[in-house]
Amino acid sequence: MHDSWKTWLWRTLVTTAIIVVIGACFYAEENMRGVRTWQECERELAARGESIKWDDYIPAPVPDAQNFYKASAMTEWFVKAVKPIASPPPQLLPTSNPETTINVITEISASNYIAWSAAFEPGLDLIRNAVQRPFARMDADYKRPIQRPVPNFVNYRLVSQTLAHRARCYLLLHQPDKALTDLTLLHELSQTLVKDGKPNLLVSSMIHVAISGIYVDAVTCGIQSQSWREPELKVLQKQLTEINLLPEVAYTFHAERASICQMLDVMTPQELMQRINGTTRQVSDIGWWFMPSGWILQNKAVVATIEEKTIDSFDFTNNTISPYKVKAASTSMNQVFSRITPWNFLASICVPNFNKAAIAMARNQASADQTQIACALERWRIANGKYPATLAALVPQFMAQIPHDVIGGRSMNYSCNDGEGFRLYSIGWDETDDDGITIFDSSGAEDREHGDWVWQVPQK
């Protein structure tokens, strides 16, 4: 019996030793493989002159007196609170109103809306003062990307929609100067999301894209109704030249990639488990404690390389984007994540699909460029009684240069109806010239992925 116990103990020890050795070899191999993969990835990025270090994307501290978010009530209004505010500021922001988003306005409804929104003038004045500050940096521990503050999208959108609708109302009431005042505030508020041109949150740049669209639509309303005068058009045209979405969005693609890699570096197993358990893909908690560090590095390499393909779709020299490359990057991403493995599991959860973001950015940039041209065309009409036969006639008196099509980089397509109306169009996301035809989906909305992107003043 005693010998049998010794034999069992010896076999157990030998088996345990074998398991430990196999486990050690497994971890050593996986960790070395991860180190090699990540080092190779870093070399490739360095050769391209790109940084994957999160520290390079952390916004520098700025003086409180020059910081938009440090002005009275701005943090409480425009930064999404992690914890409830103990003493919220007075309700000076616009509230929800069904009139804000309607398309048909009458003089009576316009007057009523202006009267309703007058109660929020003190809050709008606070914002007017705050946007004059040269910087906009939200306070946070940026060393941990997951704890970064997020803009309060609801309030940004609500204020923007209210200002845009007020501008439309003022235009209908033949008060373009007041409409310009509100649209200038809307434009400046939008710029706080990208004040230094380098937002480190994808959500910040996409809110900016959306608000830029709200601003452009309101300007368009005034041009199509011929409500703007020369002084307002000149100011609006200058503001439109300041909308340059491509480098801002592209920068956030870089920053988002660096932040995900930093997150994988600094998050504890508990934080990883919390993030994972909030998704549809589940994994046992204990599994994280036994994950080789090499798997983390391989996931980081997947993050860095798969997002690089989307970033490559931007041409910063010509300020264009290639829909073909964006689609190819999206297809490649779907293929990589069609089979989930330990080496891409985390990446599949963390990496956003940039396809829709790229489409929204390109569409709104094309619209801003078209509206900028339309301002110059309207100024020409005011001076000459009709629209010009070609866009070249606008240079240099009404435009220094004509914005090109963000898709493909060619000249924007322009046709004029005997000087009474005109049509501008981009070839759109399908990169095909459809002779200025807009495609609509089943809901009646513009199909942004098919047909041309059209801007026009119909002939009366």
N, C-alpha and C positions, 0 to 999 in steps of 0.2 A: 504494500500500500504506500509505504514511504517512497519507494523507488518510482512508483507510478506518479506520485505527486511531483517529484523532481523532474520526471520526463515531461509532464504537462507544463510545468513552469518553464523548463528549458525551451520547449517548442513555442510557448507563448512569447517568450523573450525574443527568440529568433524571428518569429513571424512579425512581431512588433518592429524589430530592427529593420527587417526587409521593407515593411510598409513605410517606415520613417525615411529610409534611404530612397525608396521609389518616390515618395512625396517630395523629398528635398530635391531630387533630380527633376521632377516635374516642375516645381516652382522655379528652380534655377533656369531651366530651359525656357519656360514661359516668360520669366522676367527678362532674360537676355534677349529673347525674340522681341519683346516689347521695346526694350531699350534700342535695339538696332533699328526697328521700324520707325520709332519716333525720331532718332538721330538723323535718319535718312530724310524723313519728312522735313525736319528743321533745316537741313542743308539745302533742300530744294526750294524752300520758302526764302531762305537767305539769299540764294542765287537770283531770285526774282525781286529782291529788295523789299520783301514783305516781312512784317513783324507779327509774331504770334504771342508776344508778351503783353499781358493784360496791363501792366504798368504804363505802357506806351499809349493807352487809350483812356486813362483816368484823367478827367478834367482837372486842370490846375485850380487851386483855391483862388478866390477873388475877394476883394474887399466887400464887406456887407453893404456899404453905401453905394456900390456900383452893381449890386446883384439884384436882378428883377425879383427873385424869390424871397429876398429879404425886405422888400417893401411891404408896407402895411397890408395884411390879409392875403398876400399873394401865395404864400406857402399853404395856408389853410384852404384857399380856393383851388389852386392849380396843381398841388402835389397830392397824390393819393395817400391818405393816412393809413399807416399800419395799425395804429391804435386810435380809438375814438378821441376826438379833441375835447378836452375838459371844458373849455370856454369857447365855443365856436363864435366866429365873428357875426355881426348882424347880417341878416339876409338882404344884401345889397345886390346880389347877382340876379340876372333874369331867371324867371321860373318858366316851367313848361307852359306852352300856349299852342293850341292846335293851329292857330293862324300862322305860326312861324314857318311852317313848311308847305303851305299851300301855294299853288302856282298862279291862281287867278286872284287878282287884287282889284278892288274898286276904290274910288276916291273916299267913300265912306269908311270902308274897312281899313284903308291906309291911315286915315285920320284917327280912327279908333285905336289902331295898333300903336301909333306914335304916342297917343295919350296914355295908353296902358304902360308902355315901356319907359315913360318919363320918371316913374318911381325908382328906376334903377340907375338914373343918371349919377348919383353920388358914387355908386360902385364902379361905373364906367369911368368916372373921373379918376378914381384911385388907380385903375388899370392904365389909363392914359399917362399918368405920372410915372407909374412903375416901368412901362415899356421903354421909357427914355433912358433907363440904365443900360450900360453897354454890355453887361454880362447876364447870363442866366444859368446858375449852377445850383442844383438841389443838394442839400446836405445829406451825407451818407458815409458809411464805411465802404468806400469803393474797393478796398482790398478783397472784399467778399462780394462778387458780382450778384449773388442771389439776394443780397440785402439792399441792392440799389433801389432808390425811390423811383416811383413810376408817375408820370404825369396823370392828373385827374382828367381822363378823356371826357367824362360826362360834362364837366364844367367847361372845358375848352370848347367842346362841340356846342353846348347850349349858348354860350356867349357869342360864338362865331355865327351860329344860325340866326340869333337875334339881331346882331349887327347887320348881317347880310339882308335880312328881311326889312329892317328899318331903312336900309339904303334903297331897296326897291320901292318902299312906300314913299320916301322922300322924292324919288325920281318921278313917280306917278303924280305927286303933288307939285311938281315943277320946282323943286328945291335941290338941284344937283350939288350945290356947295355943301349942304348938310349930309347928303348921301356920301360925298367924298370924305367928309370927316369921319363917318362911321366905318367906311371901307379902309381908310388909313389906319384906324385903330385895329381893325380886324387883321390887316396885313402885318402890323407891328406885333400883335399878340401871337400870330402864327410864327413869326421869326424868333420868338423866345424859345421855341422848341429846338432851334438850330442856331442859336445866337452866335456861336463861334464857328459855325460851319462843320462842327465835328460832334454830332450827337452820338453818345455811346450806347444808346438803346434803340433797337429796331422799332419798338413801339413809338418812341418819340418821333422818329423820322416819318413813320406811317401816319401818325396823327397830323404831322405837318403836311404831308401829301394830301390828306383828306380835307384839311382846312384850306389849303391852297385852292382846292377844287371849289369849295364854297365861295371863296373870294372871287375867283375867276368867273363863276356863274353869275354873280351879282354885277360884275363889271360888264359882262356880256349882255345882260338884260338892258342896261342903259344904252349900249351901242346899237343893239337891234331896234330899240324904240327911238333912237336918235335923240335921247334926252340929255346926253353929256354935251358940254360946251368945250371949246378949245382949252381953257386953263385946266379944267378937271382932267381932260384926256391926256394932256401932257404929263401931269403928275401920275396918273394911273399907268401910263406907258412906262414911266421910270420904275414904278413899283414892280411892274410885271417883269422887267429885266432882272430884278433881284431874286426872282424865283428860279432857282437852278437845282432841281431835285436830284439829278443823276449823281453828282459827287457826294451829296449828303447821304443818300440811301446806300450808295456803294460803300461809304465809310462805315456805316452801321453794320453792313455785312461783314466787314473786316473785324469790327469791334465785337460783334456777336460771336464770331468764331473764337476770338481770343478769350472772351468771357466764359464760353462753354469750357474751353480747355483749362482756364483758371479754376472754374468751378469743380472740375474733376480732380484738380490738384489739391484743393483746400477743403473740400467737403468731407465731413466725417462719415463713417459707415451709417450712423444714425440719420444724418441728413440725406444721404443717398437713398436710404430705405424709405424715408418720408417722401422724397420726390418720386421714387418708383411706385410706391403704394398709392399714389394719386393718379396713376395711369391705368389703362386697361390691361397692361402686361404686369403680371405679378411674379414675385420671386420670394423664396423663403428668406426671412431676415438673417438667418444664420449663414446663408450663402455669401453675404457680403463680407463677413469676417474672414472667409477662406479664399476670397478672390485674390489671385496673384496680382501684384502691382503692374506686371507686364500687360495684363488685360486692359487696365486703365490707359496705359500708354498707347496701346493699339487702337482703343476707342478714340483717343485724342487724335491719332493720325487719320482715322476715318473722318472725323469732324473737319480737320484741316484740309484734307484733299478733296472731299466731296463738295465743300462750300467753295473751293477754289474755282470749280467749273462754272458756278454761277457768277462769281466775281469777274471771270474772264469774258463775260458777255458785255461788259462795259468798255467802251472806247473813250478814254478821257481826253485824248488828243482832239478828237472830232466831236466830243460830247454826244455820243450816240449809244444806243443799246441794240444788241442783236437778239431778236426774238428766237431765232433758230438755235442760238447757243443756250438761251435760257431753257428752251424746251428740251434740248439735249441733256442739259444738266439735271432737269427734273426727271427725265427718263432714266438717266444713270443712277440717280438717287433711289428711285423706285426699285431698280434692279438690285442695287447693293442691299437694300433693306427687305427684299422679297424673302430672304432667308436670314432669320435672326440667329446670331451666334454670340458666344461670349466676347468676341472681338469687335462686334458692332452694336451690341445690345444698348449700351448707354447712348451711343451716337444716334441710334434710331429714335430715342425718346427726346433727346435734346435739340437735334437739328431741325429747324423749321423748314418748310418747303417755301422757297423764296419766289416761286413762280407767280403767285397772285400779287405779291408785293411789287414785283418787277412790272407787271402789267399795269397796276394802278399808278405806279410812278410814271411810266412812259406815257400813259394816256393823259394824266394831269399835266405833265410837262408839255406835251404837244398842244394841249388846250391853252395853257398859259402863253406859249409862243404864238399861237394863232391869234389870241386875244390881244397880244402886244402889237401884232401886225394890224389887227382890226382897228386898234386905237389910231394908228398912223393913217389908215385908210379913211377913217371917219374925219380926222383932222384935214386930210386932203379934200374930202367932200365939202366940209364947211368952207374951205378956202376957195374951191373951184366949182362948187355946185353939183359935182358928180364924182363918182369913183374913177380912179385911173384905169387905163387899159392893162397895165402891167405893174407888178410890184417894184420893178426897177425905178419907176417914177418917184417912189417915196424917198430915195437916197439922193442926196444927203440931208435934204431940208427937214424931212419928217422922221427919218431913221438913219442911224449911222451905218447899220447893216441889217439885212433881212435874216431873221432866224431860220435855220434850215430844219428839215424834218428830222426829228430825233430817231426815227426809224430809217436807217439807210444813209442819212446825211445829205440827201438830195434837196433841191429847192422845194419849198412848200408849193403844192399845186394851187393855182389861182385862176379863176375865170370871172369875168365881169359881164353883167347883163345890161349893155347899153348905158353904163354908168349909173344905173338905178339900183342895182343890187350886186352882190358878189358871193362867191363861194371859195372857201379855202379848205384844203383837206390834206391830211397825212395818209400814207398808204396803209397805216395801221399794223396791228400785231401779226396779221397773216402775210405781211410783206408783199402784198399784191395790189396793184393799182386797179381798183374797181370803178374807176371813173366817178368817184365821189358818191358812191352808194353806201348808205348806212344800213347795216343789218340789225334787226331787232329780234330779241328772244321771245319766247312764248308769253312772257309777262308784259311785253311791250317796251322793255328797257333795251338800251343799246347793247348789242353783243360786242364787247370790247375785243374779242379774239378773232372776229371775222368782219369783213367789210372795211371800209375806210373810216377814218376819224374826221368828221366833217364839221366845219364852222361856216355859217352863212348868214347873210342879210338878204332875205327874199326880195325880189322885185315887187314893188307895189303896183 
